[in-house]
Amino acid sequence: MSRYAYPAWQGRPSLVVRTAKIIALAVIVALVIFPLWAVVSTSLADPQQVIDNGGWVIWPSQWDAGAYREILDGGIVTRALLVSAGITAVGTTLSLTCTIGLAYALSRPRLYGGKPLLLLVLFTFLFPPGMVPLFLVVNGVGLFDQYAALVLPFLINVFNLVVMRGFFQSIPEELLEAARLDGAGEFAMLRRIVLPLSKAVIAVVGLFYAVAYWNRFFEAIIYFNDQTKWPIGTVLRQYVTGGAALAEGGEGTVSSPQSIQMAVVVLATLPIVCVYPFLQRYFVKGVLTGALKS
């Protein structure tokens, strides 16, 4: 007896169809994993083997973590990782706080002026500011060469706001009415009822914000003259994609340049890769519920 039940109109796929699906999925997985494995292997390969193979190693003959030791000795990459970690932690916390507050307010049907405010928020989504006006605003309010320039202009993402608002609207109104009859105020209902029921969407939106702050690089090029304030995304762009040498901060030249570049790529990718599996189970519930309701 089959383990899976198929609808009557669909029928059970034939052996050829199932085999083709397995092969297609295997090819897709291989195309995804192979580049990642090549990057990790090159970063951990012996420098001479990397040079002999033309800059890429699929399977190192001798594992060597020298590239990681060189870039984590207190130089450019170390500072960039600390900067990105701080910006991500502070920015995600502030963005979640502001998004939750505004989304909850806009989800309440009794909010005075709620619809005009929602239309105003959606207007910024349809017509975002250009690079030059945003630069003039950042420079005019004194945020130039300040870490706040990477956080405050991007504090609330309209897409995340709409998703969270839709999720809040899906919460039964009877729960809130019962709490209101018991004397609970809006803040008490948000803290004791809405937030405990919204862990899925908060986790998803928090991950969206964290990834956006961690990967932010272009704004740092525009707003920072001091290169010691660059986040890891900007360092990755300038020294890996741009081909510049990591010569500042004590990095030596024992490892090959390709190994150092791939090590930077791994360090820039690793935090998000480690966090994602713990939040993946919230994705379907958090995003679809909010999107369908909104």
C-alpha positions in Angstrom: 0.0 0.0 0.0 1.3 3.4 -0.9 2.6 5.6 1.9 1.2 8.8 0.3 -2.4 9.4 -0.7 -2.9 11.1 -4.1 -6.1 12.9 -5.1 -8.4 10.9 -7.3 -8.0 13.3 -10.2 -4.3 13.3 -10.0 -3.4 9.6 -9.8 -0.1 8.0 -8.8 2.9 9.3 -10.8 4.5 6.6 -13.0 8.0 5.3 -12.2 9.4 7.3 -15.1 8.0 10.6 -13.7 9.2 9.9 -10.2 12.6 9.0 -11.4 12.8 12.2 -13.5 11.8 14.2 -10.5 14.5 12.6 -8.3 17.1 13.2 -11.0 16.0 16.8 -11.4 16.1 17.5 -7.7 19.5 15.8 -7.4 20.9 18.0 -10.2 19.5 21.2 -8.6 21.0 20.2 -5.2 24.3 19.5 -6.7 24.3 22.9 -8.6 23.7 24.6 -5.2 26.1 22.6 -3.1 29.0 22.4 -5.5 29.9 26.2 -5.5 29.5 26.4 -1.7 31.8 23.4 -1.3 34.3 24.9 -3.7 34.4 28.1 -1.7 34.9 26.3 1.7 37.5 23.9 0.2 39.5 26.7 -1.3 39.5 28.6 2.0 40.8 25.6 3.8 43.3 24.3 1.2 47.1 24.4 1.3 48.3 27.7 -0.3 50.5 25.9 -2.8 47.7 23.6 -3.9 45.5 26.6 -4.5 48.2 28.2 -6.7 48.9 25.0 -8.6 45.1 24.5 -9.3 44.7 28.0 -10.7 42.8 29.4 -7.6 40.2 26.7 -7.0 40.3 23.5 -5.0 37.6 20.9 -4.9 39.2 18.6 -2.4 42.2 19.8 -0.4 45.1 17.3 -0.1 46.0 19.0 3.2 43.6 21.1 5.3 44.9 24.4 6.4 43.0 27.1 8.4 45.8 29.6 7.9 43.6 32.0 5.9 41.2 32.3 8.7 43.9 32.9 11.3 45.4 35.7 9.1 42.1 37.6 8.6 40.9 37.2 12.2 44.1 38.6 13.8 42.5 42.0 14.6 42.6 43.5 11.1 40.1 44.8 8.6 37.9 41.7 8.6 37.7 41.4 12.4 36.6 45.0 12.7 34.1 44.6 9.9 32.6 41.5 11.5 32.2 43.3 14.8 30.7 46.3 13.0 28.2 44.2 11.1 27.3 42.3 14.3 26.6 45.5 16.2 24.6 47.1 13.3 22.6 43.9 12.8 21.8 43.5 16.5 20.8 47.1 17.1 19.1 47.6 13.8 17.0 44.4 14.0 15.9 45.2 17.6 14.9 48.8 16.6 13.2 47.7 13.4 11.2 44.9 15.1 10.1 47.3 17.8 8.9 50.0 15.4 7.4 47.5 13.0 5.4 45.7 15.7 4.1 49.0 17.1 3.1 50.5 13.8 1.6 47.2 12.4 -0.4 46.7 15.6 -1.8 50.2 15.4 -2.7 49.9 11.7 -4.4 46.5 12.3 -6.9 48.1 14.8 -10.2 49.0 13.1 -10.9 51.8 15.5 -7.6 53.7 14.9 -8.4 57.3 14.0 -6.8 58.2 10.6 -5.6 54.6 10.1 -6.5 54.3 6.4 -4.8 57.6 5.4 -1.7 56.6 7.4 -1.7 53.2 5.8 -2.0 54.8 2.3 0.9 57.1 3.2 3.0 54.1 4.2 2.2 52.2 1.0 3.0 55.4 -1.0 6.6 55.1 0.2 6.6 51.5 -1.0 5.4 52.4 -4.5 7.5 55.5 -4.8 10.7 55.0 -2.8 13.2 57.9 -2.5 16.1 58.0 -4.8 19.7 57.7 -3.9 20.5 61.5 -4.1 17.5 62.7 -2.0 18.3 60.0 0.6 22.0 61.1 0.7 21.0 64.8 1.1 18.7 63.8 4.0 21.3 61.7 5.7 23.9 64.4 5.3 21.5 67.2 6.4 20.6 65.5 9.7 24.2 64.9 10.6 24.3 61.1 10.1 27.2 61.2 7.6 30.0 58.9 8.7 27.8 57.6 11.6 26.7 54.0 12.1 23.1 55.4 12.5 23.2 56.1 8.7 22.9 52.3 8.2 20.0 51.9 10.5 17.7 54.9 10.8 16.9 55.5 7.1 15.9 51.8 6.8 14.2 51.4 10.2 10.8 50.1 8.8 10.4 48.0 5.7 6.9 48.4 4.2 6.7 44.8 3.0 7.5 43.5 6.5 5.0 45.9 7.9 2.2 44.7 5.7 3.0 41.1 6.4 3.0 41.7 10.2 -0.2 43.8 10.0 -2.0 41.1 8.2 -0.9 38.5 10.8 -2.2 40.8 13.6 -5.5 41.1 11.8 -5.9 37.3 11.7 -5.9 37.1 15.5 -9.6 36.6 16.6 -11.1 39.9 17.7 -13.0 38.0 20.4 -9.7 37.5 22.4 -9.0 41.2 22.3 -12.6 42.1 23.2 -12.5 39.8 26.2 -9.2 41.3 27.4 -10.7 44.8 26.9 -13.7 43.9 29.0 -11.3 42.7 31.8 -9.7 46.2 31.8 -6.6 45.6 29.7 -5.3 48.5 27.6 -3.8 48.4 24.2 -0.2 47.9 25.4 -1.3 45.1 27.8 -3.2 43.3 25.0 -0.2 43.7 22.7 2.2 42.3 25.3 0.1 39.5 26.7 -2.0 38.4 23.8 -0.8 39.5 20.4 2.9 39.0 20.8 2.7 35.4 22.3 0.5 34.5 19.3 2.7 36.1 16.8 6.0 34.3 17.4 6.1 32.9 13.8 5.7 36.2 12.0 8.1 38.0 14.4 10.8 35.3 13.8 10.4 35.6 10.0 10.3 39.4 9.9 13.3 39.5 12.4 15.3 37.3 10.1 14.4 39.5 7.1 15.7 42.5 8.9 18.8 40.8 10.2 19.7 39.6 6.7 19.2 43.0 5.3 21.3 44.7 7.9 24.0 42.1 7.7 24.3 42.3 3.9 24.2 46.1 3.7 27.2 47.3 1.8 26.4 50.0 -0.8 25.2 52.5 1.8 28.5 52.2 3.7 30.4 53.1 0.6 28.3 56.2 0.2 28.0 57.4 3.8 31.4 56.5 5.3 34.7 58.1 4.5 36.4 56.2 7.3 37.1 52.7 6.0 37.6 51.3 9.5 33.8 51.6 9.9 33.0 49.4 7.0 30.7 46.4 7.7 31.6 43.0 6.4 29.4 43.4 3.3 31.4 46.4 2.1 34.7 44.6 2.8 33.5 41.6 0.9 32.6 43.9 -2.0 35.8 45.9 -2.1 38.4 43.2 -1.3 36.8 40.1 -2.9 34.6 41.2 -5.8 36.7 44.3 -6.4 40.0 42.4 -6.2 41.8 44.7 -3.7 44.4 43.2 -1.4 43.8 42.8 2.3 47.0 44.4 3.3 45.9 46.5 6.3 45.7 45.4 10.0 48.5 42.9 10.0 47.2 40.4 7.5 50.2 38.5 6.1 50.8 36.9 2.8 51.4 33.3 3.9 48.1 32.1 2.5 47.2 32.5 -1.2 45.0 35.5 -2.1 42.3 33.2 -3.3 42.1 31.3 0.1 41.9 34.6 1.9 39.1 35.8 -0.4 37.1 32.6 0.0 37.6 32.7 3.8 36.1 36.2 3.8 33.1 34.9 1.8 32.6 32.0 4.3 32.8 34.3 7.3 30.3 36.7 5.7 27.9 33.9 4.9 28.2 31.7 8.0 26.1 33.7 10.6 23.0 33.7 8.4 23.4 30.1 7.4 23.6 29.1 11.1 20.6 31.1 12.1 18.3 30.2 9.2 17.6 26.5 10.2 16.3 27.5 13.6 13.7 29.9 12.0 12.9 27.9 8.9 9.9 26.2 10.4 8.2 29.6 11.0 8.5 30.7 7.3 5.4 29.2 5.8 3.1 30.1 8.7 4.5 33.5 9.2 4.7 34.8 5.7 1.6 33.2 4.1 -0.7 34.0 7.0 0.2 37.6 7.0 0.3 38.0 3.2 -3.0 36.3 2.6 -4.8 38.2 5.3 -3.4 41.6 4.1 
